[in-house]
Amino acid sequence: MVSEANAPLIEHIDLAVNFWGAKLCNLHESVEADTIY
């Protein structure tokens, strides 16, 4: 159960997770691009 007080914190964590998820995804893609199979 999420209380009103915790909602901004949850949103902030959500944004942070999305941000780092995107960063990791980009990093992974650039590593794959540099890798010769």
C-alpha positions as CSV (number, residue, x, y, z in Angstrom):
1,M,0.0,0.0,0.0
2,V,1.5,3.4,-1.0
3,S,0.6,6.3,1.1
4,E,0.3,9.8,-0.3
5,A,3.5,10.9,1.4
6,N,5.5,8.1,-0.2
7,A,4.2,8.7,-3.7
8,P,6.8,11.3,-4.7
9,L,9.6,9.1,-3.4
10,I,8.2,6.1,-5.4
11,E,8.0,8.3,-8.5
12,H,11.6,9.5,-8.0
13,I,12.9,5.9,-7.6
14,D,10.9,4.9,-10.7
15,L,12.5,7.7,-12.7
16,A,16.0,6.8,-11.4
17,V,15.4,3.1,-12.4
18,N,14.2,4.2,-15.8
19,F,17.2,6.5,-16.2
20,W,19.8,3.9,-15.2
21,G,18.0,1.2,-17.1
22,A,18.3,3.4,-20.3
23,K,21.9,4.1,-19.6
24,L,22.7,0.4,-19.1
25,C,20.8,-0.4,-22.3
26,N,22.8,2.2,-24.3
27,L,26.0,1.0,-22.8
28,H,25.2,-2.6,-23.7
29,E,24.3,-1.6,-27.2
30,S,27.5,0.3,-27.7
31,V,29.5,-2.6,-26.4
32,E,27.8,-4.9,-28.8
33,A,28.5,-2.5,-31.6
34,D,32.2,-2.5,-30.8
35,T,32.3,-6.3,-30.4
36,I,33.4,-8.3,-33.4
37,Y,31.6,-11.6,-33.5
